[in-house]
């Protein structure tokens, strides 16, 4: 059985750890509110942008924009979006696991280039990826800006239009709720025609518009902006999901520390009581022996 000094030392350590996890939980909760508001606010714009693209594309009989060019997938770029820090439960591990599952599923890919977003993605894939992109973006989740998405989109569009990659996939966490995040695997290049055509499922006829300039020119301007915003929205969703995962993990850690503190406190009190009882017995026995 551990001595009273050892138990007190463990109790002190657990209480310090609990203070740290509680502080991290409060910080994550404060950051989550801002990130959640930004992610949710971006969803209506993303939906409207898809509708605008669908409307314009429905009036273009033959779109020849380079971002729409479909090729056989031999050379693929994977945009892996993870966090900048740990202590977020399985947030980062789930992303890496999804990437490995995707690679196992797509056996026909001849070469895969990994573009890591976030420090944890860079640290993980620079030791495992056969081919790492010349660019990486660690540390951008301190404050996600649209400029980050524009830079990433321009790089990916350049790789695709210059025929250095045949397709681009994004693997990232999407914010669903405080206690749930969803792993999304989405193909962003080439932009599929199904995403830019009006579906018959809605049962609504598209509104008639007069375009100036012509729809082909407008579509050519919209497609790069659409790619930028898709990436920007994924960054916002991942940032919100990371804060939610960290808040949940730190809350669980604080509760577990509290349970251990209660258990150790009970053990300490029992050991202390046993020690006092033993000392009293020794005193009584010594007094009886003198009589």
N, C-alpha and C positions, 0 to 999 in steps of 0.2 A: 504494500500500500504506500502511495506517495506521501511524503511528509507534508506538514502544514505549510512549510515555506514553499515547497514546489507547487502546492495547490494555489496558494496566494499569488505566486508568480504567473501561473496559467490564467487565473482570474483577471489579473491586471492586463495581461496580454489580450485576452478576449474582449475586455471592455474597451481597450484602445482600438481594437479591430472593429468593434461594433460602432464606435464613434466615427471611424473613417467611412464605413459602408453607409451609415446614415447620411453623412455629409455628401457622399457621392450620389446617393439616391436623390437628395434635394436638388443638387446641381443638375442632374440628368432630367429631373422633372421640370425645372425651369427652362432648360434648353429644349425639352420636348415640346413645350407649349408653342414656342416660336417656330420650331421646325415643322410641327404638325399643321399650324396655320398656313405656312408657306406651301406645304405639300397639298393640302386640301384646296387651297386657292388656285393652284395650277391645274387641277383636274378639269374644271369647266372650260378653261381656255384650250386645253389639249383636245377636248371633245369638239369644241367649235372649230378648231383648226382642221381636224379630220373632216368635218362636214364641209368646210370651205374647199378643201382639196378634192373631196368627192364631187362637189358641185362643178368645180372647174374641170376636173378630169373627165366628167361625163360629157363634156362638150369638146373634148379633144379626141378626134378619131384615132390618131396614131401618135402617141407620145414617144419621142426619141431622146429624152433626157438621159444623160449617162447614169444618173442615180437609179434609173428604172431598169437598166440593162441586167438581164438575168443570164447567169453563166453556170456551168457545171461547177459544183463546190469541190474544189481540190485544195485551194489555198484559202484558209479561213482565219479571220482575226476574232479573238475572243476578248470582249471588254468585261473584265472582272471587277465588280464594284464591291469592295469590302470597307471596313472601318479604318480609322486611324489609330484607335486604341483598343485594348482588350477589356476584360472585366465586364463583358456584355453577354455572358452565357454562351450559347451556341451560335451567336449571330454570324461571326466570321467563318466558323467551321462549316456551317450550313451552305454558305456560298461556295467554298472550296469543294465540298462534297458534291454539290450540284454540277460544278465544272467537270470533276472527274467522272461523274455519271454520264454527262453529255459526251465527253471524249470516248468513253467506252461504248456509247451507243452509235456514234458516228465513225465507224471504222473506215469509211471510204475517204475521209479527209487525209490528204497526203502530207500537208504541212499546216501547223497551227501556230499562230503568233498570238501571244498573250499580252494584252495591254492592261496593266494593273492600275486601278484607281483606289487610292487609300494606302496607308502605310502597311497595314496588315496584308493586303493583297500583294504588295511589292515584296515584303519579307518572305511570304510563303512561296511565290512563284519564281522568284529569282534563283531559288535553289532547286526547283523542280521542272520548270518549263524548259523544253528543248530550245525554243526560240522565243525570246522576249523582245517586245517592241522597243525601238530606240527611245521612245518617250514613256514616262511614267508620271503619275500625279499623286504623290503622297502628300498628306497634310492639307488637302483642300476642304475637308469637312469642318474645319474650324469656322468657316463662313463660306457657304456655297454661293458662288456668283455665276451670273449668266455667261460671263467671259470665259469661265472654265469650260462650260458646255460648248461654247462657240469654238474654242481652240481644239477641243477633242473632236468635234464634228468636222472641222476643216481638215484635221489630220486624217480621219477615217475616210472622208470623201475623196481626199487626194490619193490615198492608197487604193481606193476602189476604182476611181475614174482612170488612174494611170495603170490599171491592170496588174497591180501587185498583190491584190487579194480578190477573191471571188465572192465572198460574203462576210458579213459582220454580225456577230451575235453578242448580246448583252446578257450577263448573268448578275442579278442584283436582288436585294431584299426590297419588298414593297410594303409600305406601312398599311396595316389593316386595322389594328387596334393597339392599345397599350400592351396587351398580353399576347398579341399574335402578329407575326410577320410572315409574309408569303415570299417564297423564292420564285422569281420570274426569269424565264429564259426566253428572250425575244430576239427575233431576227430583224435588224434595223436596216441592213443593206444587203441586196438591193431593196428599195422601197417597193413592196408588192402592190400590184394593181388592185388587189382585193381591198387594200386599205384606202385606195383613192377612187373607188367607184361607189355609186349609190346602191345600196342593197335593196332588193325587192321586199325583204322581210318587214321593213318599216311601213310599207303600204302607202307611202306618201310620194306624190310627184314632186320633183325638185322645182324650186321656184325659178322663174325665168328672169335672167339678168342680161343687161347689155354690158359687155366687157370692153374696157378701153385701158390698155391695148388689147390685143387678141388673147384668147384663153391659153394658147401655147406659151406666150411670153410670161403671162401671169403664173402658169404652172411651173415654168423654169425658175421663177423667183421664189415661189412658195416651197418647193421641194427642199432646198438647203435650209430654209428657216424651220421647216417641219422636222428635219433631222436634228437640228440644234435643240429644238424644244423637247423632242423625245428624250434626248440625253439629259437635258436640264431637269426634266421632271423625274427621271430615274435617280438623279443625284439627290434631289429633294426628298424623294420617297425613302431612299437609303439612309439619309441623314436622320429623318424622323424615326425610322425603324431602329436605327442604332441607339438613339437616346431612349426609346421605349424599352428595348432589350436590356440596356444597362440599368435603367430604373427598376425593372422587374428583377434582374439578377441581384442588385444591391439590396432590394427589399427582402428577397429570399435569404440573402446572406445575413442581413441584420436579424431576421427572425431565428435563423439557425444559431447565430451567436448568442441570442437571448436564451434559447433553450439550453445551450451548453453552459451558460453562466448560471442558470437556475440549477442545473444538475450538479455542477461543481460546487456551488454554494451549499447545497444540501450535503454533498460529500464532505466539504470542509467543516460544516457544523457538526456532523456526526463524528468526524475524526477529533475535533476539538472537545466535544462532549466526552468521548471515550478517554481522551488524554486526561481531562479533569477528573473523571471518575477513577481512573487508575491512580492518579496522584492522591486523591482522597483515601482510597483503600490503603495505599502505602502509609499514609500518615496515621490512619486508624490502627493499622497493624503494628506500626512502630510504637504507638502509645500503649497498646494492649501488651506488647512484649515487655515494656518497662515496668508494667504493674506486676 
